[in-house]
Amino acid sequence: RASFFETHLKSLLSVGLATLASVGFDIMGAVSGSKLMRILCIGHGGGSLPLFLASKFQGAIIHIVEIDPVVVSASMQAMGFPACEVKDISGESFILTDSPNQELWQGIQDRLCLYISDAEGFILDNENVYDLVFVDAYDGDDIFPHKLWDPDGPFLKSLGNRVHPDHGTVVVNLHADSDILAAETDHSHFENILPMGKYVSQVCRAYKKHLGLAYKVSVPWLCNISLVACRRGDRRVAPSLDRNSLLNALIANSHLVEFVLGLPFPCVQYIKRGFALID
């Protein structure tokens, strides 16, 4: 349930879904199942994000990419993630294990597919077009791999072709630049706005370069930043890229998202906090 989400996941959900609604995607249709919604989650963790999305959106088909099979197995055995179709890098399908809570998720697991794969390799070999992509893929050393934000690398070039040309939205979880935060003794300055140092700025601009419109928000109580980059094929949202017009559209659509999904938390606090367009 969303009420048990980590704060950064609430931020990713809020900005991602509000943006998708703002650029014209039929959120209500996806909830009812009358509209197909293709979602990609890069990074599995405990699986709470894809599981929540599958439970709320009857029209959602969710692909999850995780490089470490141990993470996937642990999510099923310890976190209650349902056993579902799993494919390895060769495309072979299998089931890793039975979940202890399998009976709770009947029907949902049929719309989930896990890929044991490197994110770059998956994007390069995949031909699906996604409406919404979440990227939360830090490695064992808590580093966001450079190949996932290299502006000249194959991952971002291919990702641009894997999102819908009119409304495709990508949401990235970033850790704020640690060197800047370490230099500050009074962290109250960052209560609402986290600085964008060299690293975060480079990541944000790389995604903007390949996707179009981009903005970032600060995650409450954490040194995290949620980056959003999206297509806007019909220029429905803020055609002039005016900050206030975009923010107002996001806030208005966040109320729709809250109502349709019955969220137990307000999205607007995650959208307004440290909101800034990426130049």
C-alpha positions as CSV (number, residue, x, y, z in Angstrom):
1,R,0.0,0.0,0.0
2,A,1.1,3.5,-0.7
3,S,0.9,4.5,3.0
4,F,3.8,2.2,3.7
5,F,6.0,3.5,0.8
6,E,9.3,5.0,1.4
7,T,9.2,8.8,1.0
8,H,11.3,8.8,-2.2
9,L,8.8,6.3,-3.8
10,K,5.9,8.6,-3.0
11,S,7.8,11.4,-4.7
12,L,8.5,9.3,-7.8
13,L,4.8,8.3,-8.0
14,S,3.5,11.8,-7.5
15,V,5.6,13.5,-10.1
16,G,5.5,10.7,-12.6
17,L,1.7,10.2,-12.6
18,A,0.9,13.9,-12.4
19,T,3.2,14.6,-15.4
20,L,1.7,11.7,-17.4
21,A,-1.8,13.0,-16.8
22,S,-0.7,16.5,-17.7
23,V,0.7,15.5,-21.1
24,G,-2.6,13.9,-22.0
25,F,-2.4,10.3,-21.0
26,D,-5.8,8.8,-20.0
27,I,-5.1,8.0,-16.4
28,M,-8.8,7.1,-15.6
29,G,-8.9,4.7,-18.6
30,A,-5.8,2.9,-17.4
31,V,-7.3,2.6,-13.9
32,S,-10.5,1.0,-15.2
33,G,-8.6,-1.2,-17.7
34,S,-10.1,0.4,-20.8
35,K,-6.7,2.0,-21.7
36,L,-3.5,0.0,-22.0
37,M,-0.6,1.4,-19.9
38,R,2.9,0.2,-20.5
39,I,5.3,0.8,-17.5
40,L,9.0,0.0,-17.2
41,C,10.7,-0.1,-13.8
42,I,14.5,-0.2,-13.9
43,G,15.6,-1.4,-10.5
44,H,13.4,-3.8,-8.5
45,G,14.3,-3.3,-4.8
46,G,11.5,-4.9,-2.7
47,G,9.0,-4.6,-5.6
48,S,6.6,-2.3,-3.8
49,L,6.4,0.3,-6.7
50,P,5.5,-2.1,-9.5
51,L,3.2,-4.0,-7.3
52,F,1.3,-0.9,-6.3
53,L,1.0,0.2,-9.9
54,A,-0.3,-3.2,-11.0
55,S,-2.9,-3.2,-8.2
56,K,-4.2,0.3,-9.0
57,F,-4.0,0.3,-12.8
58,Q,-6.1,-2.5,-14.3
59,G,-4.7,-1.6,-17.8
60,A,-1.1,-1.7,-16.7
61,I,1.5,-4.1,-18.2
62,I,4.6,-3.7,-16.1
63,H,8.1,-4.8,-17.0
64,I,10.8,-4.8,-14.3
65,V,14.5,-4.9,-15.0
66,E,16.8,-6.1,-12.2
67,I,20.4,-7.2,-12.7
68,D,20.7,-9.2,-9.5
69,P,18.6,-12.4,-9.3
70,V,19.2,-12.5,-5.5
71,V,17.3,-9.2,-5.1
72,V,14.4,-10.6,-7.0
73,S,14.3,-13.9,-5.0
74,A,14.6,-12.0,-1.7
75,S,11.6,-9.7,-2.7
76,M,9.5,-12.8,-3.2
77,Q,10.6,-14.8,-0.2
78,A,10.9,-11.9,2.4
79,M,8.8,-9.1,1.0
80,G,5.8,-11.0,-0.4
81,F,6.3,-10.0,-4.0
82,P,4.2,-12.5,-6.1
83,A,5.9,-15.1,-8.2
84,C,5.5,-14.0,-11.8
85,E,7.0,-14.6,-15.2
86,V,10.8,-14.1,-15.1
87,K,13.0,-13.9,-18.1
88,D,16.8,-14.0,-18.2
89,I,19.0,-12.1,-20.7
90,S,18.6,-14.9,-23.2
91,G,14.8,-14.5,-23.2
92,E,14.2,-17.9,-21.5
93,S,11.2,-17.8,-19.1
94,F,10.9,-19.4,-15.7
95,I,9.6,-19.0,-12.2
96,L,12.2,-18.3,-9.5
97,T,10.1,-19.2,-6.4
98,D,6.6,-19.3,-5.0
99,S,5.7,-16.2,-2.9
100,P,4.2,-16.9,0.6
101,N,1.5,-14.3,-0.2
102,Q,0.7,-15.6,-3.7
103,E,-3.0,-15.9,-3.1
104,L,-3.3,-12.2,-2.3
105,W,-2.2,-11.2,-5.8
106,Q,-4.3,-13.4,-8.1
107,G,-4.6,-11.7,-11.5
108,I,-2.0,-9.1,-10.8
109,Q,1.1,-11.3,-11.3
110,D,-0.1,-12.0,-14.9
111,R,0.6,-8.3,-15.7
112,L,4.1,-8.3,-14.3
113,C,7.2,-9.6,-16.0
114,L,10.7,-9.5,-14.4
115,Y,13.8,-9.4,-16.5
116,I,17.1,-10.5,-15.0
117,S,19.2,-8.1,-17.1
118,D,21.5,-5.1,-17.3
119,A,19.4,-2.0,-17.9
120,E,21.4,-0.9,-20.8
121,G,21.3,-4.3,-22.5
122,F,17.5,-4.5,-21.9
123,I,16.9,-1.1,-23.5
124,L,19.1,-1.8,-26.5
125,D,17.4,-5.2,-27.2
126,N,13.8,-4.1,-26.4
127,E,11.3,-2.9,-28.9
128,N,8.4,-2.0,-26.6
129,V,7.2,1.6,-26.3
130,Y,6.5,2.7,-22.7
131,D,4.2,5.3,-21.4
132,L,6.0,5.6,-18.1
133,V,9.5,4.6,-17.0
134,F,10.9,4.7,-13.5
135,V,14.7,4.5,-13.0
136,D,15.9,3.7,-9.5
137,A,19.1,1.8,-10.1
138,Y,21.9,2.5,-7.7
139,D,24.6,-0.2,-7.6
140,G,26.2,-1.9,-4.6
141,D,28.4,1.1,-3.9
142,D,25.4,3.5,-3.9
143,I,26.4,4.9,-7.3
144,F,24.1,5.7,-10.2
145,P,26.0,4.1,-13.1
146,H,27.4,6.5,-15.6
147,K,26.2,4.6,-18.5
148,L,22.6,5.3,-17.4
149,W,23.1,9.1,-17.8
150,D,25.9,9.4,-20.3
151,P,24.5,11.9,-22.8
152,D,26.5,10.3,-25.6
153,G,26.0,6.7,-24.6
154,P,23.7,4.1,-26.1
155,F,21.3,3.8,-23.1
156,L,19.9,7.3,-23.3
157,K,19.9,7.4,-27.1
158,S,17.8,4.1,-27.1
159,L,15.6,5.2,-24.1
160,G,14.4,8.2,-26.2
161,N,13.0,5.7,-28.7
162,R,11.5,3.5,-26.1
163,V,9.1,6.1,-24.7
164,H,5.8,7.2,-26.3
165,P,6.6,10.2,-28.6
166,D,3.6,12.2,-27.4
167,H,3.5,11.6,-23.6
168,G,6.3,9.2,-22.7
169,T,7.5,10.1,-19.2
170,V,10.7,9.1,-17.4
171,V,11.2,9.5,-13.6
172,V,14.7,9.1,-12.1
173,N,15.6,8.8,-8.4
174,L,18.8,10.8,-7.7
175,H,20.9,11.3,-4.6
176,A,21.8,14.9,-4.1
177,D,25.5,15.8,-4.6
178,S,27.2,14.6,-1.4
179,D,30.1,17.0,-1.7
180,I,27.8,20.0,-1.5
181,L,25.8,18.6,1.4
182,A,28.9,17.7,3.4
183,A,30.3,21.2,3.1
184,E,27.2,22.6,4.9
185,T,26.9,22.6,8.7
186,D,23.4,23.9,8.7
187,H,21.2,21.6,6.7
188,S,18.1,23.7,7.3
189,H,19.0,25.6,4.2
190,F,18.0,22.5,2.2
191,E,14.6,22.0,3.8
192,N,12.9,23.0,0.7
193,I,15.5,23.1,-2.1
194,L,18.5,20.9,-2.6
195,P,21.3,22.3,-4.7
196,M,22.2,20.9,-8.0
197,G,25.9,20.3,-8.1
198,K,28.0,19.2,-11.1
199,Y,26.8,15.5,-10.9
200,V,23.1,16.1,-10.6
201,S,23.1,18.9,-13.1
202,Q,24.8,16.6,-15.7
203,V,22.3,13.9,-15.1
204,C,19.4,16.2,-15.4
205,R,20.7,17.8,-18.6
206,A,21.4,14.5,-20.2
207,Y,17.9,13.3,-19.8
208,K,16.5,16.6,-21.0
209,K,18.7,16.4,-24.1
210,H,17.2,13.1,-25.1
211,L,13.6,13.5,-23.9
212,G,12.6,17.1,-24.0
213,L,10.8,18.8,-21.1
214,A,12.6,18.2,-17.8
215,Y,12.2,19.4,-14.2
216,K,13.3,18.3,-10.7
217,V,11.9,18.3,-7.2
218,S,13.4,17.7,-3.8
219,V,12.2,14.8,-1.7
220,P,11.0,15.7,1.8
221,W,13.3,14.7,4.6
222,L,15.8,13.0,2.3
223,C,18.8,14.1,0.3
224,N,17.1,12.8,-2.8
225,I,15.9,14.5,-6.0
226,S,13.2,13.2,-8.3
227,L,14.0,14.1,-11.9
228,V,11.2,14.0,-14.5
229,A,11.8,14.1,-18.3
230,C,9.0,13.7,-20.7
231,R,7.8,14.0,-24.3
232,R,5.1,16.6,-25.1
233,G,4.3,15.9,-28.7
234,D,1.2,18.1,-28.8
235,R,2.7,20.8,-26.5
236,R,-0.3,20.3,-24.3
237,V,1.6,21.2,-21.1
238,A,3.2,24.6,-20.8
239,P,3.9,25.1,-24.5
240,S,6.1,28.2,-23.7
241,L,7.9,26.2,-20.9
242,D,6.8,28.8,-18.4
243,R,7.6,27.5,-14.9
244,N,4.3,28.7,-13.3
245,S,2.1,27.3,-16.1
246,L,3.8,23.9,-15.8
247,L,3.6,23.8,-12.0
248,N,-0.1,24.8,-12.1
249,A,-0.9,22.0,-14.6
250,L,1.0,19.5,-12.4
251,I,-0.8,20.5,-9.3
252,A,-4.2,20.4,-11.0
253,N,-3.5,16.9,-12.3
254,S,-2.1,15.7,-9.0
255,H,-5.5,16.2,-7.5
256,L,-7.0,14.0,-10.3
257,V,-4.3,11.3,-9.6
258,E,-5.1,11.4,-5.8
259,F,-8.8,11.0,-6.4
260,V,-8.7,8.3,-9.1
261,L,-6.2,6.2,-7.2
262,G,-7.5,6.9,-3.7
263,L,-4.0,7.8,-2.5
264,P,-3.6,8.2,1.3
265,F,-1.1,11.1,0.9
266,P,-1.3,14.4,-1.0
267,C,0.8,14.5,-4.2
268,V,1.1,18.3,-4.2
269,Q,3.7,18.4,-1.4
270,Y,6.0,16.2,-3.5
271,I,5.5,18.3,-6.6
272,K,6.0,21.8,-5.2
273,R,9.0,21.1,-3.0
274,G,12.1,22.5,-4.7
275,F,10.4,22.5,-8.1
276,A,12.7,23.8,-10.8
277,L,12.8,23.5,-14.6
278,I,16.0,22.1,-16.1
279,D,17.6,24.6,-18.5
